[in-house]
Amino acid sequence: MNDSNPLREYELAITRRQLFGRSALGLGTAAMANLMGRDLRAEGSDAATALHHTAKARRVIYLFMSGGPSHHDLWDYKPKMQKMFGEQLPDHIRDGQRITGMTARQKTLPICPSKYKFTKHDNNDRGVWVSELLSHTATVAKELCVVHSTFTEAINHDPAITYIQTGSQIPGRPSLGAWLSYGLGSMNEDLPGYVVMHAKTSFAEQSLFGRLWGTGFLSANHQGILLRSQGDPVLYLSNPAGVRRQDRRAQLDVLAALNREQHKRFTDPEVLARIQQHEMAYRMQVSVPELMDISQESDRTFELYGEEARQPGTFAACCLNARRLAERGVRNIQIFHRGWDAHGNLPREHESQCKDVDRACAGLIKDLKQRGMLDETLVIWGGEFGRTSYCQGGLKKDNYGRDHHPRCFTVWMAGGGVKPGITYGRTDDYAYNIADAEGNPIKPQPTKDHWTPGTMHIHDLNATILHLLGIDHKRLTYRYQGRDFRLTDVHGHVVSDLLA
């Protein structure tokens, strides 16, 4: 703030809401409050906590594999490709698709089948095929809804991960978790409604930006809180040396009084959000250490997740903490695991990555189910796009790389109201295009009024997630800069075929 020019500060801070509120008198003020609804009657609150329909899930745990895991080597079994090793990808299959600069200079795009064995779980037409790299996850295949026909327009990491997390390739929009916090509120006043964890990995190529769990133009109190694996779980969680808890309480009381005066003067809702965040931080000084203390967990629990769960920061430890957060009423929990960007030597990298996540993913599903929590917890696994059926770089059967592939990739969901033990959508014999029921490649063109059955654009994925949590994605909006924004922009369809 510029205290040297208070008139200018007032001019900058005043909003249309404040102008109406301060210029209206008597019955006019009451009439305006009635017309404007909650915005004026619940000063400073911007949560839209009423469900639009009965929710299937109460919470979501999102296991995000940053970098783009290979659907070819993990989920989308293509036996016909085994006979095509080294052949050129047919032009009619590529069909002019844009490719990245990393393979644009290659003279050929040689087909590269997966070197891994697959096993089918359940012998029906929609049974789930799982790679030998995910042997533990295969034990919970009957709980998974595996979607092979997810697709996106973004072909590079930063826009793609921003797109799937915020609904826009351009930074600045609220994240999925922030929208859920805004739409549903919190179930535990001592913990944030949205918690984020970063798991350790051997191949941490891509950076992760705060905007992926940020609030954009929503109030700051919907921000995802990052739990750290070293030092304080949350920055500045501990009081400085010499500061007692009662001292901190007194400081916050004085600070809150000053902030309330500031809000009375400028009516800036972010001032109230700041007070709420200070109070949450104070409560978290007690609740977070208790959350992170896993000493009371049983040996049987560590058998589920693996011994790595005893090591802070591992993916297994993050999954165990996700279950503990879910038990304590945190609605949205997200774990980011980097290192899936396998442009070269995919087998070595994916084998390491799968070793990190495989057992813990299965353990999380089993743990939630045995505690009676899976039915009301939506678990999601996937990345920002898939990987190509052709080889990047030198062609080798046992040491190949794959480029980015947005046209089709695999995401799975479990619990929380989705059909278990099924696959949805299909791809062609090259796992390059989404295919129709006869296996013919199709190019879905999503619009707000049209949706191609058997496909799931990332807007459809987010619309379906919101639906399972009791929210109509078309009605969860926030007015900003003269228009109503929503997570799915003007797109998105709920994929009802996935709903139990």
N, C-alpha and C positions, 0 to 999 in steps of 0.2 A: 504494500500500500504506500501511497505517496502522501504522507501527513502534511507536506508543505502546501498542498493544494486540496483541502477537504471538499471544496465544491466540485472539482473535477472528479474526485474519487466517488462522490455521491452520484454524479452524472453517469459514470461508467458502470456503477453497480446496480442502478435501478433498472428493473425489468418491467414488462407490460403488466405482469401480475401485481407487482408492487405499486405501479402507477394507479391501476384500477382500485386496488385495496386502500390506498391512501387518499384518493380523491373522492371516493364514494362515502356517503354519510347515511346514518340512520337506517331506514328500511332499504335504501339502495344497497348498502353493504350486505345486509341479510339476503336480498334478492340475488346479488352477484355470487355470494357464497353458495346459494342453492343451485344456481345455474352452472357454476364451475365445479360443483361436486366436491369430491375428496380433496382436490388440490388446495382449496382454500380452507376447508373445514379441518383437515388434518395437516396443519402447517408443518412443513419440513419433511413430511413422510411421502416417499414416492414408491412404496411397495404396493403391488397389485396382487393381493393374497387370496382372492376368491377363485376357486377352481371352476372351470367352464363345464366340466363333466366329471364323472367318477373316475378317479385315478386308478390305474393298475399298479403303479409303482410309487413308493414314497421317496425314493432316493435313487441316485445314479452314481456308479463307479465307472469312470471312463479310463481305460488302459490304452494310452495313445502311443503307438509305435512310430516315433518321428523318423522320417527318412524314406519311408515307403517300403514295407516288407514285400517280398516276392510272392504273389499269389501262386505263381507257377510251382514254387518249391515247397509251399506250405499247405495249400488248400484246394487249388483248382487242378484236379487230376486230368491230364491230357495224354492218354496212352498212344494216340495216333502220332503224336509228335516224336515218339521214340524212333520212328522209321524215317524221320525227316531231317535228322541231324546234318547241319551244314548246308541244307538247301536254302535258296534265296526266299525270303518272305514274299509271297505273291503280291503283285501290285494291287489286285482287287481287294486284298485283305487290308493292306495299309490304307488304300483308298484316299491317298493324299493327306493323311494325317500329319500335322506338324510334329516334328521331332526336335529334340534339344540340340544345341550346338555341339554337344559332346559326341554325337553320332552322325551329325549332318554331313560330315566330311568322309564318312565311311563309304567306300565304293559298293559294298554289299551289306545286306542285313541278314546274316545267316541264322537260320532257326537253331535254337539251342534248347533241347528238352531237359527237364529236370533229371538230375542223377539220383534222386531219392525215391524210395519205395513209398507207396500209398496203401492205406487200408481203409475199406469202406465199413462204416458202422451203421447197422440196420440195412436190410436188403431191399427196402422199398425204393421207389423211384427218387425220393427226396432224401435218401440216406446221405450221411456226411462222410466224405473222404478226408482223411487226415494224413499228413506226411509223417514219416518216421522221425523227423526232427522234433515233432510235438507229441511224443509218446505219452506224456502225462496228460496233456490236454485231451488226447484221444479218449482217456478214461471217463471224461465228462461229456463226450460227444452227444450223448442223448439229451443233454441240457441245452445244447447250442442251437441257435438259429443262424445259419451261415449264409450270408448274402454274397453271391458272386458278381452281381450286376451293379455294384456301386460305381459311380463315375463322376468326373469333375471336368471343368474346362481348363484348370490351371495345370501347367506342365513343369514348373520349377518350384523348389521347396518353399521359399518365403511366401509367395502369393498363394500356394496351395494350402499350406498349413494355416495361414491367416483366413483363407476362404472357408475351410471346413470348421474352424473354431469360431468365426465371427459372422459368417454369411456374406462376406465381402472380401475380394482380393486386395482391396485398398485398406490400409490400416486406419483405425479410428472408430470402428464399430464395437459395441459391447460383445464380450465373449458369451458363449453358450452358458457357462456357469454364472456369469453376471445376470443374464436374462432369467435364469432359474431362480437366482436369489431375489431379483426384482419381482418375479411373478409369484413365488411361493413363500418368501420370507424364511425365517429360521425356526427350527424345532428345539434349539438349545441356546439359551441366552449366554452361556459361558464359553461357547465355541463359535467360530465363524460359520456361516451357512455354506461357504465355498472354500475348500482347502485343496492346495496343489502340492505335489511332491515330484522331485526329479530323482530318478533312479540312476545309480552308477552304471556305467557301461564301458566296454573296452574300445568302442568306436564312436566317440562323441564328436562327430564331424559338424553337425549343424548346431547353430546357436538357437536358443529359445528366448523369445522376447516377452516382456511383461504384458504386452498387448494381448497375448494369447489367453491370458486369464484376467485381463483388465476390464474396466467398466465403460470405456468410450465416453459417451455423453450421459450415461446413467450416473447416479449418485455414487460417490467414492466408497460408501459403506457396502457396496455389492462386489467390491474387489476380491479376487481370489487371494487367500493368504498362503504364502509359500512356507512349508515346513522344511527346515534344513536338517541335514544328517550330522553336521558337526557344530560344536558350540551350542549356543542357545537354539532350540528348535525354531524359534521366531526371533528375528533381530531385535535386540534391546528388550528381550523378555525379562531379564534379571534387572533388579534395581542396581544402580551404581553403588560402589563401596561406600558404606556409611549412611545410606538412605534406607530407613526402615519402611515397612509396608504402611504404617500409619502416617509416615511423612509423605509417602506417595499419594495416599488418600487425600490428605490436606492440600497438596499441590493441585491435584485434579479438581477438587472442589472450587478452589480459587480460579483455576483456568476455565472451568465450566461457567462460572459466574461472568467472567470477562467475555467469553464467547457468546453467552446469551445476550449480553448488552450489545455486542457487535451485531448479532442477528436481529435484535430489536431495531437497530439503526438502519441496517441495509437489507434485511429480509433475504439473505442469501442462504438457500437450503444447504449448501456445502458446509456452512458453519455448524449447523445441527449435525450433519454427518460427521464432522470432526469431533464433536462431543461424544457421539455414539462410538466412534472408533477408539477414543481415549478410554471410555468405560469398558469396551470389549477387551482392550489390551490389559486393563487392570484385572479383569476376571480371568483372562487367559494366563496370567502369572501363576494361578493355582491350577486351572484345568489342564493346561498343556503338559506340564511335568507329569501329572497323573496319567495322561493319555500316553505319553512316550515311555512310561515305565512298563515294560513287558515281562518283568520278572515273575509275575503271577500267572503267566500263560503256561499251559500244561505241555508236557513232552509230546503228547499226542498232537497238539496244535503245531508244534515245530516239525513233526513228522509230515504233516500235510503240506506245509509251505517249504520245507527244507531247512537245513541247518543255517543256510545263508540268512534266514530271517532273523537270526540273532545279531547280525552285523548291520548296524545303522547305515542307511543309504542304499542298500541293495534293493533290487526290485522285489525280492521276497519280503524284506522288511517293510517296504512301502505297502505291499498288498495286505500284510498283517495289520499295519496301522490303518489301512483303509477300512478293514472290517471293524476295528475298534472305533474309528470315527463314525461309521454307520450306526454302530450300537448306541453311540452317544448323541444321535440325532442330527448329524451333519448331512445335509441333503445332497450336496454335490461334491464328489471327491474325484480328483483327476491325477493320474500318474503318467508322467512323460518318461519314455525310455528311448533315448537317442541311439543312432548308430546303424540304422537299417538301409542306408544309402549305398548299396553294394554295386558300384560301377565296375569293380574288378575283384577277382577272388571272392565271389559271392559265397561259395561253400564254406570257406574258413570263417568269414564274418557272420553269416547267418547261423552257423553251428554254434558260435559263441553267443550270439544274441538269443537264440532259442534256449540255450542252456541257462541263460539269465532268467527267462520269463516262463518257460514251459511248466515247471512244477508249481510255481507260485500261482499261475493262472488257474490251474486245476485245483490247487489247494484252496484258493479263494472261493471258487464255486462250491466245493464240497463243504467248506467251513460255513458259508452262508446257509447252505441247504440244511445241514445238521442242526443249525441254530434256529431254523424256521424263518430265516430272513430272505431267502432267495426269491420267494414269490413277490416280495414287495421291494426288491432291489434290482434295478436294471444295470447289468454289467455289459459294457461295450468294449470291443477290442478292434483296433485297426489303425491305419496310418492315413497320410494325406493323398496318396495314390499308390498304384502298384508298380510292377516292373515289366519290361518288354519280353516278348517271346524270342526275340532275336538277341544275339550276343553282341556285347560292346567290347571292342578291342579284339585281341586274338581269340580264335575259336579253339577251345579245348573242352573235352568232355568233363573233366574233373576240376577245372579251374577257370570258370567263366564269370563274366560280369553281365549285368543287365541295366539298361537305362530306365529313366522315368516313364511311367505309362499311366495316363489319366483316364483312358477310354473305358477301362473296366478294372476293378480290383475287388478284393474280398474284405468284408467286415463281418464280425460275428457279434451277436447279442445273446444274452442269457437272462432268465428270470424276468421279473418285472412286467409280466403280461405278454411276452412273446411266445410263439409256438416253439416248443423244444424239439430237438432231434431232427431238424429239417434243413434243407437247402432251399434258397430262393433265387430265382434268376439263373441264367446260364450264359456261357460264352461259347464262341465258335471253337473249332478244333485246334486253334492256335492260342486260345485264351487271349486273343487280341481285341475282339469286338464282343459286345453283348449280342446274344443270338435269340432268335424267336424259338418257338416250340419245336420247329423242324431243324434247328441248328443253323439257320441262315443268319449271317451277320445283319444287324440293324444299327442304325445311327439315331438314337433318341434325340429329339430336339425339345427340351423342356421349356414350356411357357407357363404362364399363370393359369391358363385355361386347358392345357393339354398335358397328359401324362401317359407314357407308354407302359402298359402292363408288363410286369416282369423286370422292370428297371428300378434303380434307386439312385437318383441324383443326390448329391450331398445336401441339397435343400430338403429333399424328401426324407433323408435320414434325420435331419434336425426337426422337421415337422413331426415325424413319428416319435422321436424321443419326447418332445413336448406333449404330444397326445397321451403317451403312456403315463405321464406325470400329471394328467388332468388339465392340460392347457391346450386351447385352440390356438395354433400358431398364427392364425390370421387376426386374432383378437388381442394377442399380447403385443401391445404397441407402446411407443413412447414418442411424444411429439417433440421434435427438435428442428430448429431452423425452418419452421413453417411447414413441415410434413411429418406424417406418422411413420416412424421406422419400426421394423420388426426383424427378428433374427433371420427369417427366410426371405426378406426383402419383399418382392411381389410374386414370389415363386413358392414351390413346395407343395407336396401332396402327401397325406398320411397313407402309408403302404398298409392297407388293412389286411392284406393276405398274411402278414406276419403276426397279427394280433391273435392271442389265444382266446 
